[in-house]
Amino acid sequence: MSKENPNCKEVMQHICESLGEDLNSEKCVAIKHHLDNCSGCQSYFKTVELTIDLYKKYNVQLPEDAHKRLMSFLNLSDCDE
């Protein structure tokens, strides 16, 4: 990913990877700058955050396979493992 001017595709690929990253890293600073100027990426990021928050808030019982796929898609570790 280019550090100065990431494009939308790079931002989309990095958002889930960077949720646990230091907010002052070069990548996160570049992403924050891009998000400030791109309404499409802002919407995507808010949707990802909301999805993760709702998943954590509601103790939804999913079939094991669906749970593993969701955790993998969201790039989250499963605390129960």
MILUMKOL-15554 format. One record per residue (C-alpha): residue number from 1; residue in three letters; x, y negated, z negated. Coordinates in nm, 3 decimals. Last residue first. Layout:
<recs>
REC / resi / resn / px / py / pz
REC / NUM / ala / X / Y / Z;
...
</recs>
This chain:
<recs>
REC / resi / resn / px / py / pz
REC / 81 / glu / -1.020 / 2.142 / -2.125;
REC / 80 / asp / -1.290 / 1.948 / -2.310;
REC / 79 / cys / -1.129 / 1.608 / -2.248;
REC / 78 / asp / -1.184 / 1.647 / -1.872;
REC / 77 / ser / -0.941 / 1.428 / -1.683;
REC / 76 / leu / -1.076 / 1.160 / -1.455;
REC / 75 / asn / -0.996 / 1.104 / -1.087;
REC / 74 / leu / -1.359 / 1.009 / -1.017;
REC / 73 / phe / -1.377 / 1.275 / -0.744;
REC / 72 / ser / -1.205 / 1.530 / -0.969;
REC / 71 / met / -1.441 / 1.462 / -1.259;
REC / 70 / leu / -1.738 / 1.488 / -1.024;
REC / 69 / arg / -1.614 / 1.813 / -0.867;
REC / 68 / lys / -1.548 / 1.966 / -1.210;
REC / 67 / his / -1.895 / 1.868 / -1.337;
REC / 66 / ala / -2.062 / 2.006 / -1.023;
REC / 65 / asp / -1.883 / 2.341 / -1.067;
REC / 64 / glu / -1.973 / 2.361 / -1.437;
REC / 63 / pro / -2.344 / 2.295 / -1.372;
REC / 62 / leu / -2.426 / 1.953 / -1.510;
REC / 61 / gln / -2.557 / 1.857 / -1.852;
REC / 60 / val / -2.576 / 1.479 / -1.871;
REC / 59 / asn / -2.437 / 1.330 / -2.191;
REC / 58 / tyr / -2.529 / 0.978 / -2.094;
REC / 57 / lys / -2.278 / 0.708 / -2.178;
REC / 56 / lys / -1.970 / 0.860 / -2.009;
REC / 55 / tyr / -2.150 / 0.925 / -1.680;
REC / 54 / leu / -2.314 / 0.584 / -1.698;
REC / 53 / asp / -1.979 / 0.410 / -1.753;
REC / 52 / ile / -1.813 / 0.604 / -1.470;
REC / 51 / thr / -2.093 / 0.524 / -1.226;
REC / 50 / leu / -2.098 / 0.160 / -1.335;
REC / 49 / glu / -1.722 / 0.123 / -1.280;
REC / 48 / val / -1.743 / 0.286 / -0.936;
REC / 47 / thr / -2.038 / 0.065 / -0.837;
REC / 46 / lys / -1.861 / -0.248 / -0.961;
REC / 45 / phe / -1.554 / -0.155 / -0.755;
REC / 44 / tyr / -1.761 / -0.097 / -0.441;
REC / 43 / ser / -1.947 / -0.426 / -0.482;
REC / 42 / gln / -1.624 / -0.620 / -0.534;
REC / 41 / cys / -1.472 / -0.439 / -0.234;
REC / 40 / gly / -1.753 / -0.563 / -0.011;
REC / 39 / ser / -1.741 / -0.914 / -0.161;
REC / 38 / cys / -1.376 / -0.958 / -0.069;
REC / 37 / asn / -1.190 / -1.266 / -0.200;
REC / 36 / asp / -1.159 / -1.209 / -0.574;
REC / 35 / leu / -1.129 / -0.836 / -0.508;
REC / 34 / his / -0.819 / -0.896 / -0.294;
REC / 33 / his / -0.654 / -1.100 / -0.572;
REC / 32 / lys / -0.743 / -0.835 / -0.829;
REC / 31 / ile / -0.597 / -0.569 / -0.597;
REC / 30 / ala / -0.271 / -0.761 / -0.558;
REC / 29 / val / -0.245 / -0.805 / -0.937;
REC / 28 / cys / -0.321 / -0.436 / -0.984;
REC / 27 / lys / -0.050 / -0.331 / -0.739;
REC / 26 / glu / 0.210 / -0.565 / -0.887;
REC / 25 / ser / 0.144 / -0.431 / -1.237;
REC / 24 / asn / -0.025 / -0.670 / -1.482;
REC / 23 / leu / -0.333 / -0.454 / -1.537;
REC / 22 / asp / -0.119 / -0.157 / -1.638;
REC / 21 / glu / -0.277 / 0.147 / -1.469;
REC / 20 / gly / -0.567 / 0.350 / -1.607;
REC / 19 / leu / -0.824 / 0.249 / -1.344;
REC / 18 / ser / -0.549 / 0.240 / -1.083;
REC / 17 / glu / -0.611 / 0.568 / -0.904;
REC / 16 / cys / -0.983 / 0.500 / -0.873;
REC / 15 / ile / -0.918 / 0.156 / -0.724;
REC / 14 / his / -0.624 / 0.263 / -0.504;
REC / 13 / gln / -0.802 / 0.423 / -0.209;
REC / 12 / met / -1.069 / 0.152 / -0.192;
REC / 11 / val / -0.806 / -0.123 / -0.214;
REC / 10 / glu / -0.601 / 0.035 / 0.063;
REC / 9 / lys / -0.909 / 0.062 / 0.288;
REC / 8 / cys / -1.006 / -0.300 / 0.215;
REC / 7 / asn / -0.663 / -0.436 / 0.311;
REC / 6 / pro / -0.385 / -0.503 / 0.062;
REC / 5 / asn / -0.213 / -0.840 / 0.100;
REC / 4 / glu / 0.098 / -0.882 / -0.114;
REC / 3 / lys / 0.191 / -0.535 / -0.240;
REC / 2 / ser / 0.134 / -0.343 / 0.082;
REC / 1 / met / 0.000 / 0.000 / 0.000;
</recs>
